[in-house]
């Protein structure tokens, strides 16, 4: 999980935190934060991050949702 979080940070310049199931090898819940003055850009970037996370070897994306503030 550490390597996936670091790759996401480096590739997308976003904040990533493991918010649930810490330390469990087979399961994790991540929260990703993107700051932008354009909501369309932020939404597109978050969707791309979700697609990226779901394509990593050994990872399976079960669900995601996006909240805009």
Buried (B, 14 or more C-beta within 10 A) or exposed (E): BEEBBEBBEEEBEBEBEBEEEEEEEEEBEBEBEBEEEEEEEBBEBBEEBBEBBEEEEEEEEEEBEEEEE
